């Protein structure tokens, strides 16, 4: 004779079996990658003219930010937007994607342009949803298996897909946002600091994805290596508009320094028609100062590279499961990352000042 406990166990088992039969079976992804896979493929092709911006002015509370911003983007352009901190680069992107209204100017979008926007603050992700729900609600036509396969390509497998967005690290939120952009099939990508929270290997994968992308890209980045490997054009934003450089970041620096030198030489020629001993002394002082500045810039670039590596290591550790489960360790590691971020910002500010960027 079976005991009450045995009967109860049998009933529970049968109930569980019936419940499982009602649930749609979801196949696990065939592959369980340990690195991100990114393939950016437009669903349709845009026209040759993607975006035309004419005379954009912007400011807040009566204080001007920038004025007379004018440029255009053609199909296939991979354009980096650079400029000093606080000049309004993110504000300009938000104007272009329709989140802010400029004080003046006009924006014309080309034929068949489909936008994909990566917001560095990830405000387009819903904290109350899980990773799975975020994709399922955005793309309701996808099956559960298709969603799982996409998430697996961005290193979310097993029960990880049911993590709430609110509990994700910066790097994880970034990967979810990139997954949504990949699924959108956009032909015009607008990216605000897309490499900020990615580990070094994921940065390389994003670089490759953008180089192979047949659409158009406009992005902000402080990572000069990323710009060098992806940009075909650099736009420098200033208070009085945009200066365009047709090349990567190294080309931009080379042309900018050549232009600055030409201005200095012209000014010296106009102000000093005859060479005197004082002129010679001043020239030597300027040359010595230029050498010191060049040496400092080189040292800063080494410190920037080292600091970026420290930040990448912190991001990698924050993505480790053991750290994620240890609140105290995660908090300490995040505090360390913030310190490195602040140091990097200061280094970039000094570097920009020395290069007059």
N, C-alpha and C positions, 0 to 999 in steps of 0.2 A: 504494500500500500504506500502510495506516494505521500510525502509530508506536505503540509501547507506551504513551506518555503519552496519546495520543488515545483508545486503547482504555480506559485506566483512567478517563479523564474521562467517557466514555460510560457505563461501568459505575456510576460514582458517581452520575451524573445519574439513571439508571434506578432505582437503589436509593433515592435520595431521593424520587423520584416515587411509588414503592410505599409508602414510609413515610408520606408525606403523605396518600395515599389511605386509610390506616388510621386517621388521626387525625380525630376529629369536627371538622367545620368549624364555627368559631365566628364568627358575624357580628359585626363591630364595631358599636358603638352608632350609631344614626342621627345623634345629635347629639353634639358634643364641647364641652360647656359649659366656660366659664372661671370659673363661680361655682357654689356648691353649690345644689342643689335639694332641698327637704325637704317631704315630704307625710306627715303622721302621721294614719293612719286606723285606728281600732280595728276588729278583725275581728268582735267582738261588743260589745254594750252592757252595762255593769255595772248593778247595782241602784242605787237612790238613795243608800244608805249604803255608802260605799267602805271606810272604815277607822275603827275606834273604838279609841282608846288610853286606858287607865285606870290611873292610879297607877304609871307606870313609874319605877323607881329604877335608877340605874347608877353604878358606880364600879369602880376597879381597885386591886388590892393594898391593900384596906382603906381607900382614900381615896375619899370620895363625889365624884361628878361632877355629877349632878343628881338631883332627887327629885320624886315626885308629878307627873310629866308626864302631863297629861290633855287630850285634844282629840279632835275627830272631823273627818273629811273627807267631804264630800258630792260626788256626781257633778257634774262641771263646775267644781269649785273649782280655781283656779290659785293655789297657796299658796307663799309664800316663807318659809323658815325662817331667821331672823336671830338674832344674839347675839354677844357678844364672843368673840375668839379663845380657844380652849382650853376653852370651855364644854361641848363635846361634840356639836356639830351633826352631824358626820359619823358619830359613834358612834350617835346616835339614828337616823339613816337606816339604818345597818347593822342595827340592832335591828329596824326596821320591815320590812326585806327578808329577815330571817331569817339574817343572817350572824353576829350576836351574840345572846347570851341575856341579858336583863335580870336584875338581882338580885331585882326584884319587879315586880308589875303584870301587866296583861293586854292582849292585842292581838286584836281581832276583825276579820276580813276579811269584806267584804260578798259578795253573790251575784254570780257571774260576773266577778269581778275578775281581770284578767290583767295581770301586772306587767312593766314594762320598766325596768331599772335602769342608770343611767349612773354608773359609778364614776370619780371624778376621777383615780385612780391607774391606771386602765385595766388592772386586774389580771385582768380577764376575757378579755383578748386573749392569745393564745398566741404568744410571741416566736419560737418555732421554725417557725411557719407563715408562708405568704405571705398577702397581703391576700385574694387569690382563694380560697385554701384556708380561710381563717377564715370566709368567708361560705358556701362550699360545704359545709363540715363542719357548720356550724350549721343550714343550710337545705338538706339533701340533695335535696329535691324540685325545687329550682330548676335550670333548664337553664343551661349555660355562658353562653348569650346573655343570659338574664335577669339573671344575676349581673353580667355586664359592663355591662348597661344601668343597673343599680342603682349600681354603682361609678362609672360615668360621671356620674351625678347628683351624686356627691360628689367630682368632679374627679379620678378615677383612670381614666385611659384608656391605651390601647396597652399597652406592656410595664410600665407603672407598677403594674398589678394583680398582678404577680409579685414586687413588692418584699417582702422579709421584714418582718414586724411589728417585729422588733428594730431595723431600720434607719430606722424612721419617726420624724419629728419629733413633738412634742407635738400640733401642730395636725392632722397627718395621722392620728395614733392617735385623736384625738377624732372625726374625720370617719368613720373606720371604725366606731367605737362607735355613732355616730349612725345609720349605715347599718344596723347590726344591729338597733337599736331600731325603726327605720322598718319593717323587714321583719317584726318580731315581731308587729305589729298589736296592741300592748298598749293597754288602755284606762285604765291607771293608770301614769303615768311618775314615777319617783323619780330625780332628777338632782342629782348632787353637783358643783357648780361647772362647769356645762356650757359656759360661755363662756370659761373660763380660757385656752385656747390657740387660740381662733377669731379670725380677722381680723374687722375691723369689719363688712364686708359679710356675712360668714357669720353674725355675731351677729344682724344684722337679719333674715336669713332664718330663723334659729332663733326669733326673737321672733315673726315672722309665723306660723311653723308652730305654735307653742304657742297663739297667739291663736285660730287656726282649729281647733285640736284639740278634738274633742267629748268627750274623756274627762276625766280628772282628773290634775292635776300637783302634785307637791310637790318643791321644789328648794331648794338652798342657793346663794346667790350674794352676792358682795361688790359686785357692779355695780349701783349704785342706779338707773342709767338702765334697765338690763334689767328690774329689778324693777318700776319705774314703768310700763313698757310691757307687762308680762305678768301681774302679780299682781292677784288680786281679794281676797286675804286675806294678812296677814302674821302669822306666829307668832314671838314673841320668846322664846327659850329662856334661862332663868335657873337659878340653883342650886336654886330652890324650885319650879320648874315652868314653865308656859307662860302667856304673856299674849297674847290674841288681838286683832287689829285688823282690822276689816272694810274694807279699802281697799288702795291701793297704798303705795309707800314714803313718798311725801310725806304721805299721810294719817297713816301710822304715826308719822312724826316730829312732825307737828302735834299729834296726840292725846297723844303721850308728853310733849312739852314742856308742854302745857296741864295734864296731870296733875301734873308736877313743880312747876309754878308754883302749883297749887292746894295742894299739900302745904306748900310754903314759906309761902304766905299764911296757911294755917291755923295753922302753927307760930308765926308772928309774932304772930297775933291772940291765941293762947293765952298766949304768954310776955310780951306787952307790951300790957296793957290801956290804958295811957295813952301818948300820944306826947310824947316829950321831945326836947331838942336833940340828945342823943346818938343817939336813934332816927333823927332826920332825917339826921344825918351818916352813920350806918350805911346808911340807905336809899340815899343818894346814892352811897356807895362801892359798894354792891351793883349799882346801876344802871350805874355806870361799868365795873365788872368784867363785867357782862353784855354791855355794848356791845363791850368788848375781846374777849370770848369769841366773840361773834357775828361780829366782823370776822375773827378767826383761823379760825373755821369756814369762812367764805366763801373765805378764802385757801387753806385746806386743800383745799376742794372743787375749786378751780381747779387746784391742784397735782396732785390725784388724777386729774382729767380729762387733764391733760397727760402724766402718767406712764403712764396706760392707753393713750394714743395711742402713746407710745414703745414700750411692750410689744407693741402690735398691729403696729407697723412691724417690730419684730424678728421676730415670728412670721411676717409676710409674707415677709421676706427669707429666713428659715430654710426656707420652703417653695419657694424658688426653686431650680431645677435646678442652676444654676451654683454656688450656695453649697453645695448638698448634695454636690456632687462635689469640693469643696475643703475637706478636713478641717480645715485650719488656720483658714480663714476662718469655717467653721461653728462651730468651737470658740470663736473670739474673739467671734462674734456671740452665741453661747449664754451666754458669760460676761457679756456686756453685758446680755442679757435678765435674767439672775439678779440683777444689780445693781439693775435697774429693779424687778424683782419684790420684792426686799427693801425698796427704798424705798417701794413701794406698800403693803406690809404695815405699815411703820412709820407711814405717813400715815394708813392706816385705823385703826391702834391709837390714834393721837392724836385722830383725828376721833371715834372711838367714846367715848374718855374724856371729851372735851369735851361730847359729847351724852349722856353717861352711858348708853351703849347696852350 
